[in-house]
Amino acid sequence: MTLNSSHPLKDGRTADAPLIAAYRGRTPSRRPVWFMRQAGRSLPEYRKLREGISMLDSCLQPELASEITLQPVRRHDVDAAIFFSDIVIPLKLAGVGVDIVPGVGPVLEQPIRTLEDVRALPTLTEASLQPIRDAVALTVEQLGSTPLIGFAGAPFTLAAYMVEGKPSRDHLGPRTMMHAAPETWRALAEWAAEASGLFLRAQLEAGASAGQLFDSWAGSLGLADYQAHVAPASRLALDKVRDLGAPLIHFGTGTSELLVAMREVGVDVVGVDYRLPLDEANRRLGGTTPLQGNIDPALLPAPWPVLEAHVREVLRRGDSAPSHVVNLGHGVPPETDPSVLSRIVELVHSVEPVRTAGQHD
């Protein structure tokens, strides 16, 4: 199956957008830039819109989710919208008891500890994803030639929340389960892969032009554990959307040692966090993979000359890769001054794209 003829990638709206050109390893007309968590708490218009509405409710009201997705595009002139949702939304839509507790994060009513717990999990249905499709369709209608990026949590990160029942510093529970109860872990990872894959597919079919898999907690793993116990489930999630032909991106934090393994689950682009220079990431990946990243969010409040020098250095190192989409090396901190993000976008757009060796137009 492929995307329908009215999809933005098919009808001419986004196929040649700077973001999509870079994701496909081509020279973009301008350097593309967007920010993880660009929609959200750093924007006063977001805080006003969200007053009195819980996080998960705001994700499941299509008009609201669409408006939040569009806010940073209007404000910053970024080259992509990232769909406003949360990685636990597939759990919520499947009927798993989960809530996002302010100041804590996702909290599950019943953590998953045994094979019986996994077998008792409800199944995510196509019908339950309709609010997601509706929100994406509303958003794409207004974005014109600006691509929307769909996203999902990678199975490990989703399963880690499900085992711990809440955010964790070291993810000891899921790391232990991989070895102490491998059958339980595999069943849970496969359930999470199915849910994440369907969630991402709904967004892409409804009009998103690319899909990003976030493995927020994969940095807690060594390479052997990642390859044996995590990569197969990530591949399974992405298998749900490969036939659609949209560019796929994989990002994790603290994953410098896992970059090659993360690419090998089958993605077009690898996101790099702030810990590893982009030219070194490119070297580790063999110089063949488009990169995304990796401005350090800690520098956003620094004096402009300090931040500008850092952004220019990121651009310079990113030019070693076949192509480069500028982003942060993690999400926008809530206390960020939005005008700083707009200024970064202006700076990035003012620097001519570089056509690197081996790149094709």
C-alpha positions in Angstrom: 0.0 0.0 0.0 1.1 3.6 -0.5 -0.2 7.0 0.4 -3.3 8.3 -1.4 -3.0 10.8 -4.2 -4.3 13.7 -2.1 -1.5 13.2 0.5 0.9 16.2 0.8 3.8 14.0 -0.3 1.9 12.9 -3.4 0.1 16.0 -4.5 3.1 18.3 -4.7 2.6 20.2 -1.4 5.6 18.8 0.6 7.6 16.5 -1.7 10.2 19.3 -2.4 10.0 21.0 0.9 13.5 21.7 2.4 12.8 19.2 5.2 11.8 16.4 3.0 14.7 17.1 0.5 17.2 16.9 3.4 15.6 13.8 4.8 16.0 12.1 1.4 19.6 13.1 1.2 19.1 15.9 -1.4 20.3 19.5 -1.3 17.4 21.6 0.2 16.5 25.1 -1.1 17.3 26.4 2.5 18.7 24.8 5.6 15.7 23.1 7.3 15.2 23.6 11.1 12.6 22.6 13.6 12.7 21.9 17.3 11.7 18.9 19.4 9.0 20.2 21.9 8.6 23.4 19.8 4.9 23.2 20.5 4.3 23.5 24.2 5.2 25.2 27.5 7.7 27.6 26.1 4.9 29.5 24.3 2.6 31.8 26.1 -0.2 31.2 23.6 0.1 27.4 24.4 -0.2 28.0 28.1 -3.3 30.2 27.6 -4.9 27.6 25.3 -4.2 24.8 27.8 -5.7 26.5 30.9 -7.9 24.0 32.8 -7.4 21.2 30.3 -5.3 18.1 31.1 -2.4 17.0 28.9 -4.0 13.8 27.6 -7.4 15.6 27.0 -5.7 18.3 25.0 -4.1 15.6 22.8 -7.4 14.0 22.1 -9.4 17.1 21.2 -8.6 17.4 17.4 -9.1 21.2 17.1 -7.0 21.8 20.2 -4.2 19.4 19.2 -4.1 20.9 15.7 -4.0 24.5 17.0 -1.1 23.7 19.4 0.8 21.9 16.5 0.4 25.0 14.3 1.5 27.7 16.9 5.3 27.3 16.6 5.1 27.2 12.8 3.4 30.6 12.8 5.7 32.1 15.4 9.1 30.7 14.4 8.9 30.0 10.6 10.3 26.5 11.3 10.4 24.1 8.3 8.2 21.5 9.9 5.4 21.0 12.4 5.7 18.1 14.8 2.3 16.6 15.7 1.3 17.6 19.3 0.5 14.4 21.2 2.2 12.2 23.7 3.9 8.8 23.5 1.4 7.3 26.0 -1.6 8.3 23.9 -1.7 4.8 22.2 -2.0 3.3 25.7 -4.8 5.6 26.6 -6.7 4.9 23.3 -6.2 1.2 23.8 -7.9 1.4 27.3 -4.8 1.2 29.5 -5.2 3.2 32.7 -2.6 6.0 32.3 -2.4 9.6 33.2 0.2 12.4 33.0 0.8 13.7 36.5 2.1 17.3 36.5 5.7 17.4 37.8 6.0 13.6 37.5 5.1 12.4 34.0 3.2 9.3 32.8 1.8 7.2 35.6 0.1 3.8 35.0 -2.7 2.5 37.2 -1.4 -1.1 36.9 2.4 -1.6 36.1 3.1 -4.6 33.9 5.2 -7.2 35.8 4.1 -10.7 34.6 3.3 -12.5 31.4 -0.3 -12.6 32.6 -0.3 -8.8 32.9 0.9 -8.5 29.3 -1.8 -11.0 28.0 -4.5 -9.0 29.8 -3.6 -5.8 28.0 -6.3 -4.5 25.6 -5.7 -4.2 21.9 -5.4 -0.8 20.2 -8.0 -0.6 17.4 -8.1 1.4 14.2 -11.4 3.0 15.3 -9.9 4.4 18.5 -7.3 6.3 16.5 -9.9 8.5 14.8 -9.2 11.6 17.0 -5.6 11.3 15.8 -6.5 11.2 12.2 -8.9 14.1 12.6 -6.3 16.3 14.3 -3.7 15.5 11.6 -6.1 16.2 8.8 -7.1 19.6 10.3 -3.4 20.5 10.7 -2.3 19.5 7.2 -5.1 21.5 5.7 -3.6 24.7 7.2 0.1 23.9 6.8 0.2 24.1 3.0 3.8 23.4 1.8 5.2 23.0 5.4 5.5 19.2 6.3 4.0 17.7 9.4 6.1 15.2 11.2 4.2 12.3 12.9 5.8 10.6 15.8 5.6 7.6 18.2 7.4 6.4 21.2 9.8 3.5 20.5 8.7 0.2 22.0 11.5 0.2 24.6 10.6 3.6 26.0 6.9 2.8 26.0 7.5 -0.6 27.7 9.8 1.0 30.2 7.0 3.2 31.5 4.7 0.2 31.6 7.1 -1.9 33.7 8.1 0.9 36.1 4.6 2.4 36.2 6.1 5.9 36.1 9.3 7.7 34.9 12.5 6.1 36.2 16.1 7.3 36.4 17.9 4.0 35.5 15.1 1.8 34.0 16.2 -1.1 36.2 12.8 -2.8 35.9 12.7 -3.3 32.1 16.4 -4.0 32.0 16.0 -6.7 34.5 12.9 -8.2 32.8 14.9 -8.6 29.6 17.1 -11.2 31.3 15.0 -12.5 34.2 11.7 -12.9 32.3 12.7 -12.7 28.6 9.3 -14.2 27.4 7.4 -11.5 29.3 9.7 -8.7 28.0 9.4 -9.9 24.4 5.6 -10.1 24.6 5.4 -6.6 26.2 7.8 -5.1 23.6 5.8 -6.6 20.8 2.6 -5.2 22.2 4.2 -1.8 22.5 5.5 -2.1 18.9 2.1 -2.9 17.6 0.6 0.1 19.4 3.3 2.6 18.4 3.3 1.4 14.8 -0.5 1.8 14.5 -0.3 5.3 16.1 2.4 6.4 13.6 0.6 4.9 10.7 -2.6 6.8 11.5 -0.7 10.0 11.4 1.1 9.3 8.1 -2.0 8.1 6.4 -3.9 11.2 7.5 -1.3 13.6 6.0 2.0 13.6 8.0 5.0 13.7 5.6 7.6 12.0 7.8 7.6 9.9 10.9 9.9 10.0 13.9 10.4 7.2 16.4 11.5 8.6 19.8 13.5 6.2 22.1 13.8 8.6 25.0 15.3 6.0 27.4 17.4 3.8 25.1 20.5 5.5 26.4 20.2 3.4 29.6 21.1 0.3 27.5 24.3 -1.2 26.4 24.7 -2.1 22.8 24.3 -5.9 23.3 21.0 -5.4 25.2 19.8 -2.9 22.6 20.5 -5.3 19.7 19.1 -8.4 21.4 16.1 -7.0 23.3 15.1 -3.7 21.8 16.0 -3.4 18.1 13.6 -6.2 17.0 10.6 -4.4 18.5 11.6 -1.1 17.0 11.9 -2.7 13.6 8.5 -4.3 14.1 7.0 -0.8 14.9 8.5 0.7 11.8 7.4 -2.3 9.7 3.9 -1.0 10.2 4.6 2.1 8.1 7.4 1.2 5.6 5.1 0.6 2.8 3.9 4.2 2.9 7.2 5.5 1.6 7.5 8.5 4.0 11.0 9.4 5.4 11.6 7.8 8.8 13.7 9.3 11.6 15.0 7.6 14.8 16.1 9.7 17.8 17.2 8.8 21.3 19.0 10.5 24.1 22.3 9.2 25.4 22.5 6.9 22.4 25.9 7.9 21.0 27.0 4.2 21.2 23.8 2.9 19.6 23.6 5.1 16.5 24.5 2.4 14.0 22.2 -0.1 15.6 19.4 2.5 15.7 19.8 3.1 12.0 19.8 -0.6 11.2 16.3 -1.0 12.5 15.5 0.6 9.1 15.3 4.4 9.1 16.4 7.1 6.7 17.6 9.7 9.2 19.3 9.5 12.6 18.7 12.1 15.2 21.8 12.9 17.4 21.6 14.3 20.9 23.8 17.1 22.2 26.5 14.8 23.6 28.2 13.8 20.3 29.5 16.2 17.6 27.7 15.7 14.3 30.9 15.1 12.3 31.8 12.2 14.7 28.2 10.9 14.5 28.6 11.0 10.7 31.9 9.1 10.9 30.4 6.4 13.0 27.5 6.0 10.6 29.9 5.7 7.6 29.1 9.0 6.0 25.9 7.7 4.3 23.1 8.8 6.6 21.3 12.2 6.8 21.5 13.6 10.3 19.2 15.6 12.5 20.3 17.7 15.5 22.1 18.8 17.7 22.1 22.3 19.3 22.6 21.9 23.1 19.4 23.1 24.8 21.5 24.3 27.8 22.9 27.1 25.6 19.5 28.6 24.7 19.7 31.1 27.6 23.4 32.0 26.9 24.4 35.4 25.6 23.6 35.6 21.8 27.2 35.6 20.7 27.8 32.4 22.6 24.7 30.7 21.2 25.3 32.0 17.7 28.9 30.6 17.7 27.5 27.2 18.9 24.8 27.1 16.2 27.3 27.9 13.5 29.6 25.1 14.8 26.6 22.7 14.7 26.0 23.7 11.0 29.7 23.3 10.2 29.9 19.8 11.6 26.5 18.9 10.2 27.9 19.8 6.7 30.0 16.6 6.9 26.9 14.5 6.5 25.0 13.7 3.3 22.4 16.2 4.5 21.5 17.8 7.8 18.2 19.0 9.5 18.9 21.4 12.3 17.3 20.7 15.6 18.1 20.6 19.3 20.0 17.7 20.8 16.9 17.2 23.0 13.6 19.1 23.6 12.9 22.8 24.1 13.1 23.5 27.9 9.8 25.1 29.2 11.5 28.2 30.4 13.0 29.0 27.0 12.5 32.5 25.6 10.5 31.9 22.4 12.3 34.9 20.6 15.6 33.0 20.9 14.2 30.1 18.9 12.9 32.5 16.2 16.4 34.1 16.1 18.0 30.6 15.7 15.7 29.9 12.8 16.6 33.2 11.1 20.3 32.4 11.6 20.0 28.9 10.2 18.0 30.2 7.2 20.6 32.9 6.5 23.4 30.3 5.9 23.5 28.8 2.4 23.0 25.1 2.3 26.2 23.2 1.3 26.1 20.5 -1.3 28.3 17.7 0.1 30.2 15.1 -1.8 28.1 12.2 -2.9 24.8 14.1 -2.5 22.3 13.9 -5.2 19.7 16.6 -6.2 
